[in-house]
Amino acid sequence: MNILIVDDDPSTLQLLEKDLKKSDHTIFLAQDGKEAWSKLQSAPYDLVLSDWMMPGMDGLELCRRIRNADFKRYVYFIIISAKDIKQEILDGFESGIDDYITKPIDLDDLHARIKVGARIVELEKDLSEKYDEIKRNYFQTIRMFASLVEVFNEDLGGHSRRVAEISRELAKRHPEVSEEDLALVEAAGLLHDIGMVGLPGEILTKKRTEMNGEERQSFLSHPVRGEIILKEIDFLRPVARLVRAHHEQYNGLGFPDGLSKNEIPLLAKILSAASIYDNFVHRGNVSYEEVPGKLRQFQGYQLDPALVEILLEINLENIQKEKGKAFVEVLVDDLEEGMILAKDIRMKSGAMMMPGETTLSIYGIEKLQGYYHELAGITNKVSVYKSDVRG
C-alpha cells in the first residue's frame, strides 16, 4: 500500500518509516497536516497514519478535509492519540477516522490495524471497479436503445435527445430533485418513446385527433410497451417506471393509469413537461415568444404548475440565446434569392432536402415552397444567416 505518515516529531517519522517498510509498503512522510494535505492533492494514497496533535492543521482537520474531498479512491485513516479518552475517540470517529492507536505506539498492534485497513482498502477498490463496470454497462445499454430509436425514426430520435436535455435542465432547477436523479431523468428522456419503435410510420406523423381507433389504441399503448422493453434489464427498471408514466397528466386524464398530481412520479412529470415543450418548439413550430401563452394553457391542467414556471424561465433564456445567434427562422414564403441556409432542411420523414450553407436561388426557393404547400413535406420555417435578411 501507499502509506502517508504525518507527524511533527522527526524521530517518530523515522521509526514508523523504518518499521513499515519491512512489510513492503511504500512510505511517504509529512511533518504536519498542511504538508500532508498538499501531498494528497498531487498523488494517490491508500492509507494515512497521522498524529492527532500537530501545530497548524491537526490530524482531525486533515481527516475532515479528506472526507469532504472528491478523491477517486477511498483513503483509510488511522489517527495516533496521546490520550485514550472516550469522548476524544468519539469525536475522531465523527470526523471520519477509521481507526485509532494510542501512544506509546505498540508496533505489533499498529501492523495488525494496518492489515485491517489494507483489507478494507482492497474491498473498496473492488467495489469501485464493479460500480464503474455497472455504470459503463448502464450507459452503453442506454446508448444502444437510443440508437435504436434514432434508426427507427430520425425525427423521433431527435425529439428524444432534446427531451433528455430539457428534462435534465428542468430537474437541475427543481428543488426536490437530487443530484443522483439527474442521470436517471436524462436516461428516461432518451428512452421515453422507445415503445413507439415498431409502430406503423403513419402513426408517428399524425395528431391523436387524426388517428382511427386502431391507430389510437396502438399509440396509447406505447408507454406500456416501453416499460415492458426496459424492465427486463434490472438496472433499467427505474427508467422503465418513468417511461410508463410520461403521458400521465396533472388533472388525471392521462394514460395508461390515469394518475394525477402527486400520484405521478416527479421525474415522470418532468419528462412530460419537457416533451410538450419540445413538441411546441420543434414539431409545432411555435416561436419562443409564443411558448408562454401555450404553456399557460397547460398549467395546472396537463402540467404541474411549478414545472411550467421553471419552463418559462428556460424559455426566456432560449429567447435571449436565439437573439444572440447568427441565424434567424424565416417563413418559407418569405425566402429571398441569395439567402444562405444556416441549417440542413430535412423532410418530415428525416430525409435530407437541402443541406446547410446552400445559397438559395429562385429555383431552390420554388422547390422548397412546393414541398411545403403541395406535399406538406417540410415545416414552414427554415434557418438562414442574419446577414442575408433585409431590414
C-alpha positions in Angstrom: 0.0 0.0 0.0 1.0 3.6 -0.4 1.0 5.0 3.2 1.4 8.6 4.2 2.7 9.1 7.7 2.1 12.5 9.3 3.8 13.6 12.5 5.6 16.8 13.6 8.2 14.6 15.6 11.0 13.6 13.2 12.1 10.7 15.4 8.6 9.2 15.2 8.5 9.6 11.5 11.9 7.8 11.1 10.8 5.0 13.5 7.5 4.3 11.7 9.0 4.6 8.2 11.8 2.1 9.0 9.3 -0.4 10.6 6.6 -0.2 8.0 9.0 -0.6 5.1 9.7 -4.1 6.4 6.2 -5.0 5.3 6.8 -3.9 1.7 4.6 -0.8 2.0 5.6 2.3 0.0 6.1 5.0 2.6 5.7 8.8 2.3 6.3 11.4 5.0 4.8 14.7 6.0 5.8 16.9 9.0 2.4 18.5 9.5 -1.2 18.4 8.3 -0.7 21.2 5.8 2.2 19.4 4.1 0.2 16.1 4.1 -2.8 17.9 2.5 -0.6 19.2 -0.2 0.7 15.8 -1.0 -2.7 14.3 -1.0 -3.7 16.7 -3.8 -0.9 15.5 -6.1 -0.7 11.8 -5.5 -3.0 8.9 -4.5 -2.6 7.3 -1.1 -4.3 4.2 0.3 -3.8 4.9 4.0 -2.9 7.9 6.1 -1.4 7.4 9.6 -1.5 10.7 11.3 -0.7 12.2 14.7 -3.7 13.9 16.3 -2.0 16.9 17.9 0.1 19.0 15.5 0.6 22.7 15.0 -1.5 24.4 12.3 -3.7 21.7 10.8 -4.1 18.8 13.3 -5.0 15.2 12.5 -8.7 15.6 12.8 -8.8 18.6 10.5 -6.8 16.7 8.0 -9.2 13.8 8.2 -12.2 16.1 7.7 -10.7 17.6 4.6 -10.1 14.1 3.2 -13.6 13.1 3.8 -15.0 16.2 2.2 -12.7 15.9 -0.9 -13.7 14.1 -4.0 -10.8 11.6 -4.2 -11.3 8.8 -6.8 -10.3 6.2 -4.2 -11.1 5.7 -0.5 -8.4 6.8 1.9 -8.2 4.8 5.1 -7.3 7.0 8.1 -5.7 5.9 11.3 -5.1 8.5 14.0 -2.4 8.4 16.7 -3.7 9.8 20.0 -1.7 10.6 23.2 -4.9 10.0 25.3 -7.3 7.1 25.4 -10.3 9.2 26.3 -13.7 8.0 25.2 -15.1 11.4 24.2 -12.0 12.3 22.1 -12.2 9.0 20.4 -15.9 9.5 19.6 -15.0 13.0 18.2 -12.4 11.3 16.0 -14.9 8.8 14.6 -17.4 11.5 13.9 -14.8 13.4 12.0 -14.3 10.3 9.7 -11.3 8.4 11.2 -11.4 4.6 10.5 -9.2 3.6 13.5 -7.0 4.9 16.2 -4.0 3.9 18.2 -2.6 5.3 21.4 0.9 6.4 22.4 3.3 4.9 23.1 2.8 3.0 19.8 2.8 -0.8 20.0 4.3 -1.7 16.6 2.7 -5.1 16.6 -0.7 -3.5 17.3 -0.1 -1.0 14.5 0.8 -3.7 12.0 -2.5 -5.6 12.8 -4.5 -2.4 12.3 -2.8 -1.6 9.0 -3.6 -5.2 7.8 -7.3 -4.5 8.6 -7.0 -1.2 6.7 -5.4 -3.0 3.7 -8.3 -5.4 3.5 -10.9 -2.6 3.6 -9.0 -0.6 1.0 -8.9 -3.6 -1.3 -12.6 -4.2 -0.8 -13.3 -0.5 -1.6 -11.2 -0.9 -4.8 -13.2 -4.0 -5.8 -16.5 -2.2 -5.2 -15.4 0.8 -7.1 -14.3 -1.2 -10.1 -17.6 -3.1 -10.1 -19.5 0.1 -9.8 -17.6 1.6 -12.7 -18.4 -1.5 -14.7 -22.1 -1.2 -13.9 -22.1 2.4 -14.9 -20.4 1.5 -18.2 -23.0 -1.2 -18.9 -25.7 1.2 -17.9 -24.7 4.0 -20.3 -23.8 1.5 -23.1 -27.2 0.0 -22.9 -29.0 3.4 -22.9 -26.9 4.5 -25.9 -27.9 1.2 -27.7 -31.6 1.7 -27.1 -31.4 5.4 -28.0 -29.6 4.5 -31.3 -32.4 2.0 -32.0 -35.0 4.8 -31.7 -32.9 7.0 -33.9 -32.5 4.3 -36.6 -36.2 3.6 -36.5 -37.2 7.2 -37.0 -34.7 10.1 -37.1 -37.3 12.7 -36.0 -38.3 10.6 -33.0 -34.6 10.2 -32.1 -34.0 13.9 -32.3 -37.1 14.5 -30.2 -35.8 12.1 -27.6 -32.4 13.6 -27.4 -33.9 17.1 -26.9 -36.3 15.8 -24.3 -33.3 14.3 -22.4 -31.5 17.7 -22.4 -34.6 19.7 -21.3 -35.5 17.1 -18.7 -32.1 17.3 -17.1 -32.2 21.1 -17.1 -35.7 21.1 -15.5 -34.5 18.6 -12.9 -31.4 20.6 -12.1 -33.6 23.6 -11.3 -36.2 21.8 -9.3 -35.6 22.0 -5.5 -36.9 18.4 -4.9 -34.7 16.6 -7.4 -31.4 15.2 -6.0 -28.1 15.2 -7.9 -28.3 11.4 -8.1 -31.6 11.6 -10.1 -30.2 13.8 -12.9 -28.7 10.8 -14.8 -31.9 8.9 -14.3 -34.2 11.5 -15.7 -31.8 12.1 -18.6 -31.8 8.4 -19.5 -35.6 8.3 -19.2 -35.8 11.3 -21.6 -33.6 9.5 -24.2 -35.8 6.3 -24.0 -39.3 7.7 -23.2 -40.6 7.0 -26.7 -38.9 3.6 -27.2 -42.4 2.0 -27.1 -43.0 3.7 -30.5 -40.4 1.6 -32.2 -42.2 -0.9 -34.5 -45.4 1.1 -34.7 -46.6 1.9 -38.3 -44.9 5.0 -39.6 -48.1 6.9 -40.3 -48.9 6.9 -36.6 -45.8 8.9 -35.9 -46.8 11.8 -38.2 -50.5 12.0 -37.1 -52.0 14.1 -34.4 -54.0 12.0 -32.0 -57.3 13.5 -33.3 -56.4 12.3 -36.8 -55.9 8.6 -35.8 -58.5 5.9 -36.3 -59.5 3.6 -33.5 -56.8 1.0 -34.1 -54.1 3.6 -34.6 -55.1 5.5 -31.4 -55.1 2.2 -29.4 -51.5 1.5 -30.7 -50.4 4.9 -29.8 -51.9 4.8 -26.3 -50.1 1.5 -25.7 -46.6 2.9 -26.3 -45.7 3.9 -22.6 -46.6 0.3 -21.5 -44.7 -1.2 -24.5 -41.7 0.9 -23.5 -41.9 -0.2 -19.9 -42.1 -3.9 -21.0 -39.0 -3.5 -23.1 -36.9 -1.8 -20.4 -37.9 -3.6 -17.3 -36.4 -6.8 -18.5 -33.0 -5.3 -17.6 -32.7 -4.9 -13.8 -30.8 -1.7 -13.7 -33.2 0.0 -16.2 -36.3 -0.7 -14.1 -36.3 2.8 -12.5 -36.2 4.2 -16.1 -39.0 1.8 -17.1 -41.3 3.2 -14.4 -40.8 6.7 -15.6 -41.4 5.7 -19.2 -44.7 4.2 -18.3 -45.8 7.4 -16.6 -44.6 10.0 -19.0 -48.1 10.5 -20.5 -49.9 10.9 -17.2 -51.5 14.3 -16.7 -51.7 16.6 -13.7 -55.5 16.5 -13.9 -55.7 12.7 -14.0 -56.8 12.5 -17.7 -53.6 11.0 -19.0 -52.7 7.4 -19.7 -52.1 4.5 -19.1 -53.1 4.6 -15.4 -55.0 7.9 -15.0 -52.7 9.1 -12.3 -53.0 12.7 -11.1 -51.0 15.4 -9.2 -48.7 13.8 -6.6 -49.6 10.2 -7.7 -47.3 10.9 -10.7 -43.6 10.5 -10.0 -41.9 13.9 -10.1 -39.4 12.8 -12.7 -42.2 11.5 -14.9 -43.9 14.9 -14.7 -40.6 16.5 -15.7 -40.5 14.2 -18.8 -44.0 15.1 -19.7 -43.2 18.9 -19.4 -40.0 18.5 -21.5 -41.7 16.5 -24.2 -44.6 19.0 -24.5 -42.1 21.9 -24.7 -40.1 20.3 -27.4 -43.3 19.5 -29.4 -44.2 23.1 -29.3 -40.8 24.4 -30.5 -39.7 21.7 -32.9 -42.8 20.0 -34.1 -45.4 22.7 -33.8 -43.1 25.5 -35.0 -44.2 27.6 -32.1 -41.8 30.5 -31.6 -40.1 31.0 -28.2 -42.1 34.2 -27.9 -45.4 32.3 -28.4 -44.5 29.5 -26.0 -45.5 31.2 -22.7 -49.1 31.6 -23.9 -49.2 27.9 -24.9 -47.7 26.7 -21.6 -50.2 28.8 -19.5 -53.0 26.8 -21.2 -51.4 23.6 -19.8 -50.6 24.9 -16.3 -52.5 23.1 -13.6 -54.4 21.1 -16.3 -51.9 18.8 -18.1 -48.7 20.0 -16.5 -47.6 20.6 -12.9 -47.8 24.4 -12.2 -44.4 24.5 -10.6 -42.8 22.9 -13.7 -44.4 25.4 -16.0 -42.8 28.2 -14.1 -39.4 26.6 -14.5 -40.0 26.0 -18.2 -40.9 29.7 -18.6 -37.5 30.6 -17.1 -35.8 28.2 -19.5 -37.8 29.6 -22.4 -36.8 33.2 -21.5 -33.2 32.1 -21.6 -33.8 30.5 -25.0 -35.2 33.7 -26.3 -32.0 35.5 -25.3 -29.8 32.9 -26.8 -31.8 33.0 -30.0 -31.3 36.7 -30.3 -27.6 36.3 -30.0 -27.3 33.7 -32.7 -26.1 34.4 -36.2 -29.2 33.0 -37.8 -33.0 33.5 -37.7 -36.1 31.5 -38.6 -37.8 32.7 -41.8 -41.1 31.5 -43.2 -40.8 29.5 -46.4 -42.9 32.1 -48.2 -40.6 34.9 -47.2 -37.4 33.4 -48.5 -35.4 35.6 -51.0 -32.7 34.8 -53.5 -29.2 35.0 -52.1 -30.1 33.9 -48.6 -27.8 31.2 -47.2 -29.2 28.3 -45.2 -27.8 28.1 -41.7 -29.0 24.5 -41.1 -29.9 21.5 -43.1 -33.5 21.3 -44.3 -35.0 17.8 -43.8 -38.3 16.4 -44.9 -40.6 15.2 -42.1 -39.5 11.7 -42.9 -36.0 12.7 -41.9 -34.6 12.6 -45.4 -32.2 15.4 -46.5 -34.0 18.0 -48.6 -31.3 20.7 -48.8 -28.0 21.0 -46.9 -26.9 23.9 -44.8 -24.7 26.6 -46.4 -26.7 26.4 -49.6 -27.2 29.8 -51.2 -30.8 30.0 -52.3 -31.7 30.6 -55.9 -35.1 31.3 -57.3 -35.3 27.6 -58.4 -34.4 26.4 -54.9 -37.0 28.7 -53.2 -39.7 27.5 -55.6 -38.7 23.9 -54.8 -38.9 24.5 -51.0 -42.3 26.3 -51.4 -43.6 23.4 -53.5 -42.6 20.8 -50.9 -44.3 22.9 -48.2 -47.5 23.8 -49.9 -48.2 20.9 -52.2 -46.7 17.9 -50.3 -46.5 19.2 -46.7 -43.2 17.5 -46.7 -41.2 20.2 -44.7 -42.0 22.7 -41.9 -43.0 26.2 -42.6 -39.8 27.8 -41.3 -36.1 27.5 -42.2 -32.9 28.9 -40.7 -30.9 31.5 -42.7 -28.0 33.7 -41.7 -29.0 37.1 -40.2 -26.6 38.9 -42.5 -28.7 37.8 -45.5 -32.0 39.1 -44.1 -33.0 42.5 -45.3 -34.4 45.0 -42.8 
